[in-house]
Amino acid sequence: KMAGDSRFPDVDTDGSEKSEEMEIVVNVGGVRQVFYGDNLNQYPETRLAELVSCLSGGYDSIFSLCDDYDPGKREFYFDRDPDAFKCIIDVYYFGEIHMKKGICPICFKNEMEFWKVDLKFLDDCCKAHLSEKKEELEEIARRVQLILDDLGVDASESRWKRCQKCIWKFLEKPESSYPARVIAVLSFLFILISSVVMCVGTIPDLQVVDAEGNRMEHPTLDSIETACIGWFTMEYVLRLISSPNKLHFALSFMNIVDVLAILPFYVSLTLTHLGAKLMELSNVQQAVQALRIMRIARIFKLARHSSGLQTLTYALKRSFKELGLLLMYLAVGIFVFSALGYTMEQSHPETLFKSIPQSFWWAIITMTTVGYGDIYPKTTLGKLNAAISFLCGVIAIALPIHPIINNFVRYYNKQRVLETAAKHELELMELNSAEGKAAGSRSELEDLSREGKDDPFYSSRIKVSHSDTFIHLLSEEKNYRTRLQSCK
């Protein structure tokens, strides 16, 4: 019947029934919805609006829009997500769409594309959620691609390029091999040893006196410091040589910190041996001492080996607004309470509040609950003002703290999820690659089905792997299967 007749016998083709008054029955995943033509025709480019005029086109026109059709009930069937469909049809009644909680934004975007509804009808709050998920998928794709690049070996590359990649992985990616982990641990230990030596070298009992009577670091500690600087220098030079993008490497914040941790040693060494000829000895010693203080920058090198410190840095970056509010609250309180404290303490003959700017210090240590006691009120009104400033300081500090903590927890959990998702994608890609080989051998599957139907692992061995979070960015790469096969 379908081959012989291209039209349904019950379809009214003479135009007697106006499209505006026509009822369209849609069954999406078992959920029936009734629409009228006048509502659907508000957005004629959508798939539901095309159903109004498809009946006169026959089978080809109808089945190009839906999965099945019942001519008796005039009901269109779609094998789609009914929950997402309930959100999408809001555009015909309210002119905008909101995603319900629990629906994957990426899947919802695919549903909107299927129903031919433009993304501009999605509300701004939902667009932000969709953009966040897109960024997560892009980050997962980037991580997976980096892992695949590390696993793959391009035979067309020169020996020097391959050597650069090996050095880069060896120094930058501790998870790539056991020796790389050892190097990362050694680098971490050198940072700690250098920091400890810097602190211990300031103890007077461990210092020695030179010929001019000036105290200087013990020679043993100086030797340990030199060895640590040598390690840091060698590490930085090797990383710079093996870096794929040297300009980006040099301008990176953590690499600038590395330079600041290394540079004072060589500058002070140069000033010690050559600076005495150009300037007075006292000036040279002051410059060397100032450069030695800059060695504290090397403690920030720990952030390279600590995901917790990196997460804290990111959380502070994302919390500039909250930190600004905190500083604003404190600034207003400091100005108000220091002025009140100065005014109330003027009646006391032994007042410690000499001026309002001098009272700023008292307000700061009071509102931050430090309370050194070097400046304190002596009058009753001054003490009352101090108590109020203390309570306001606690409130002002406590209010913005919760959003900052939430940003830290959110980013930390997000990084863990992204790492797990990247590993999951790699496992799925490897399974798909292996099962693609198995699917090509029909006799092997038949033997497996005859031998292992009673095997409890039978279904899991022949079941095709499927990922609901398939990353389209990775599908453009044609060589990831061979790379995964080469690393087995």
N, C-alpha and C positions, 0 to 999 in steps of 0.2 A: 504493500500500500504506500509506503514512504517513497519507494522508487517510482511509482506510477503517478502519484498525485503530489504536486508541489504545494498545494494549499489545503487548509483545513476546511471541511464542509460547513462548519458552524461559524466561521469567521464572517462578519458583516463587512463586505467590501464596497457597498454602495454609498458609504459615507452617511447613512441615516443616523448612526450613533455618533455624536460629537465626541471628539477626543477629550474635551474638558469634562464631560460627564461620565466617561468610561471608568469602570472599576478595574483595578489591577491587583490580583491576588499573588502575593510573593511568599514563598516558603523557603526560609533560610535556615538550614540546619534543624528542621523540625518546628520552627517558630513561624506561624503564619501572620502576615501583615496585609492589610487592605489599604490601597491608596487610590486616590482619585486623580484623574488626568489634570485638573486645574492646578493641583499642588505640584505634581511632577513637572509640568511644563514651565514652572518658574525657572528651572535649571535644565534647559533642553539638551545640554551636552553630557549629562550624567547617564549612567546605564539604565536606571529606572525610568527616566524620561523616554529613552529609546524603546522601552517595552510597549509604550502606547501605540507607536506606529509600526511595530515589527510584525503584528499579526497579519497584515495584508501582504507580507513578503514571503510567506510560506515557511517551510522547514528550515531552509538555509538561513534565513534572517533570524528566526527565533533561536535556533540552537547556536548561533554565533554570539548570543547574549547570555544564555542560561545553560544549565546542565541538563535540564529535563523540562517537559511541558505536558500538562494534562488538558487536552482540548475540551473534555466534558466539564471540568471545573474552571477551565481557563485560569489555571494556576501554574506559575513559573517556579521551578525548583532550582535552588542554588546550594551547592555544597561549600558553604562559607561559615565563618564564625558568627553565630547569632548575637553574641554579646557586643561585638564590635559593630554589627549592623544596626543594633538598637541605638547606638550613639550616632552613627552616620546619618540616619534618617531625620535627626533633629534639624539638619540644614533645611529641610523642606517646610518645617514649621516655625523655626526660630531664627534661621539665617546664620547659625553658628554651631560649632561642634565642640563638645567636651569629651575627653577620654575618661572613662570610669576607672576607678582605682583597681589595680590588679591586671590591667591589660598592657601587654608589651607595646611600647611606643613604636618600635620598628614594625611589628606585625600590624599594628593599627594603621601605620602609613601605607603598608602594602594593601590593606583592605580598602583604604580610601582611593588608592590608584586603581583597584579593580572596579570599584563602583563609579570611577571617573569623577570623583569629587575633588575639587581643587584644595590644596593645602591652605589657601588663604582663608578658608572658612573655619580652620582650626583656631581655637582661642589662644591668646598669647601665652597663658600659663601652661597650656599643653604643648605649645611650640617650644617653650623653653625646656620642658622635660624631654621632648623629642630631640632637640639639639644636644642635650647632655648625653643621651643614649648614643647618638651618632658619634660624638666625640669619644665615648668609651669604645665603640666598635673600631673606630679609626686607631685608637691607642692599642687595642688588642691586635689589630692587623699589623701595626708597626712593630709590635713586640714579636709576633710570629715571624714576620719577614726578617727581622734581625737574627732570630734564632736560625731560620733557614739559611740565611747568608753565612752564618758561622759554620753550619753543618756542611754546606755545599763547598765544593772545590772546583773552581773554574780552570780547566786545563789550558785555556787560551791565555791566561794571565802569565806575566813574566815571573821569574823566580824572585825578583825583588819585591813585587806586589804580594806574592804569597808569603814572603818573609815578613813584610809589614803587617799583614793580617794576623799572622801568628803572634807577633810581638804585641799587637794591639789587644788581642784576646787574652794573652798571657798577663798583661798588666791591668786591663780595664774590666775584665769579666772573670771574677774568681770562680763562678759556677761552671766555667767551661772545662776545667780539668783540675786534677788534684795538685799538680805543681802551681797552678794559678792561685789556688786557695792558700798554699804555703806562702807565696809571695805577698798575698794580701795580709796574712797574719803577721809576716815580718814587717811590712810597712806600718801596720798598726802598732806593733811593738816599738819600732823606731820613733814613732810620734810620741808615744808615752814616755820612752826613755829620755828623749830630748826635752820634753816638758818637765820631767822630774829633775833633770840635771840643771835646767834653767832656774828652778826654784831652790834646789839645794845649794847652788852656787852663790846664793845671796846670804847664806848663813855665815856670820863673822868667824866662827871657830874653824870653818873649813876653808877660809880664804888665806892667802899668803900675802906677804908684804914685799913689794919690789924694791929696787935700789933707791928710788925716790921717796919711799915711805908710803906709797899708795897701796891700798888693798886691791887685790885682783883675784880672779878665780883660781882654784887649785889646778895645776897642770894636768892632773888625771881627768878632772871633769872637763877641762878644755879639750883634751884628746877625744873624749867620748862625744863631745859636741861636734868636733870636726868630722868624726866618723859618721854621725847622723846626717850632717849636712852633705857629706859625700854621697850617702845613700839617696837623700832627697834630690840631689842634683842629677845623679845618674837616672833615677826614676823619671824625672821630669823630661830630661833630654830624650830618653827612649820613647816616652809617650808622645812627645812632640814630633819625633821623626816618623813614628808609625801612624800618626793621626791621619785619617782620610781627608779631613778638612782642617788645615793648619790655622787658617784665620779664625774659624769658629772656635778652635781649641784654645788659641791664645786669648780670645776675648771672653771665654767662659769664666764665670765668677769663681768657681772652685780652683781653676788653674791660675787665676790672678792671686788668689790666696796662697797658692803654692809658691809663686814668685816672691810674694811679700815675705814668706817664711824663709826663703833661701837668700834673697838679696842682701839683707842686713849683714850677714856674715862676711860676704865678699867685700861689701863697701867698708865695713869696719876694718877688715884686714888691709884693704888698700890705704885707708886713712892712717892706720898704725904705722905702716912702712914708708909711705910717701907723703902723708899729710904734714908730718913734722917739719918738712922742708918748706912748706908753703904757708903754714900758719903757726901760731904759738902752740906749745904742747898742751896747755890747759884747754884751749879750744878744741884740739883734737880729742882729748879725753872726754869732753862733754859730748861731742858728736858721736863718739863710739858708744858712750853710755846710752844716748838716746836711741841709737840703732839697735843696741842690745835689747831695749825694752820692746822693740818691734817684733822680737822673736815670739811674743805671745800669739802672733797670728797663726803659728803652726798648729795651735790647738784646734783651729777650725778645720784642719785637714782631716780630723776625725769624722767630719760629716761625709766624707767620701766613702767611708766604710760603715756608716751607720744609717740605716733606713729610718730610724727613729728621729735623728737630727734633721734629715731631709724632710720628713713629714712635718716636723715642727716648723721648719723654715717655710714650707708651703702654706701651712695653716696660718702663720703670721702674715704672709702675703695676702691671703684671702680674707684676713680680718682687719684690713686697714681701716675700714669704716668703724668697726667696734673699738679699735685702738684709738681712733680719732675722737670718738665719743668719750672714752675714758679720760683722755688728756683734756678734753674740753670741760668735763665735769670737775676735774681736779683743778684746772686753771681758774674756773669761776669760784670754786670754794676757797682756793688759796688767796685770791684777791679779796674776797669778802671778809673772811675770818681774820686775815692779817690786818686789814684796815680796822675791823672792830676791836681786835686785840690791842692794837696800838692806841686807839682812842680810850679804851677802858683802863689801860695801865698807866696813863699819863698822870693820874692822881696819886700814884704811889711814888714816894721819894727815891726808892731804890729800884726803879723799873729797869727791866732788861730790854724793853722794846724801845729802841732809840729812834727808829724810823720805820715807815711802812715797808720799804724795800728790804730792810733788815728783818722785818717780821715775816717776810715770805719764807725764810728758812724755817722758822718755828711752825708756820702753817703746813709746810711740806712734810716735816717729820711727824707732825701730829695727825694729819689726815691719812698718811700712809702707815700709821700705827707703829712708827719706829721709836720716837720719843727718846732722844739722847739725853735730855735734861739740861743741856747747856743754856737754853732759854726757856723760861717757864713763867706763867702768870702768878702774881702775888695777891691780886685783889679778888673779891668774891665774884664780881661780874666777869673778870677775866677768866677765872676758873670755869664759870658756867659757859662762857664762850668756847673755851677749850674742849669741854665735854660735848657740846653740840657739834663742833668741828670734827671731833673724833668719830662720832656716830655718822655724820654725813660722809666722812671719808670712807668708812666701811661700806656704806650703801653705794657710793659712787664707784668703788672698785669692784664690788660684787656684781653689779648689774651687767656689765659687758662681758664678764668672764664666761658665762654659760655659752653664748654664741661662739666664742673663741674655742672652747673645749669641743663643742659640736663640730666645728670645722676640722679640728685635729682628728677626731674619731672618724668623721665621714671620709676624710682623705685617706686615713690609714686603712680603713676597711675597704675602700675603693681600690687601693693598690693591691691588697691581698686578693680581691675578687678578680682584678685584671690579670694578675699572675696565674691564678687558677684557670681562668678562661683561656689564656694563651696556651697553657699546657694541654687543656682539654681539646682545643682546636688542633693542636699538633697530633694528639692521639687519634682524633677522628680522621685527619688527613692520612695518617699512616694506615689506619684500619681500612679506609676507602681504597687506598692504593693496593693493599694486600687482597682485599675482596674483589677488586677489579680484575686481578690476575686469576683469582679462583673462579669468577663468573665466566671467564673466557674458556675454561676447560669444562665442557658439558659432561664428559664421561667421569671426571673426578667428582663432580657433585652427585652424579647418579650412584657412584660407589659409596659416597658418604651417606646418602640417604638410605641405601640398603643395609649398610653396616651399623649405622648409629642412630636409628630411630628410637631405640630404647635408651640412648645416652641422654642423661639429664642436661648435658651441655650441647646437645645437638642443635637446638634452635638458636643458641647464642653464637654457634660457630658459623652458621650459614646466613644469619640475619644480616641484612644490609644496614650499615650504620647510618644514622640520620641525625643531623644537628639542627635544632630549631634556631640556633644563633649563627647560621651560616654567614660568613663574612664575604660580601661580594668583592671587597677590595683585593682579597687573596685569589679570587677566581680568575683574575686577569693574568696571573703568573702561570706560565705554561711548564715551568721546569721544577716546580716544588716536589713533584712525585719522585723524580730521579734523585733529587737531593736527599729526600728522606730514605730512599732505597740505598743510597750510597753510604748512609751513616749507620746502617744496621750492623 
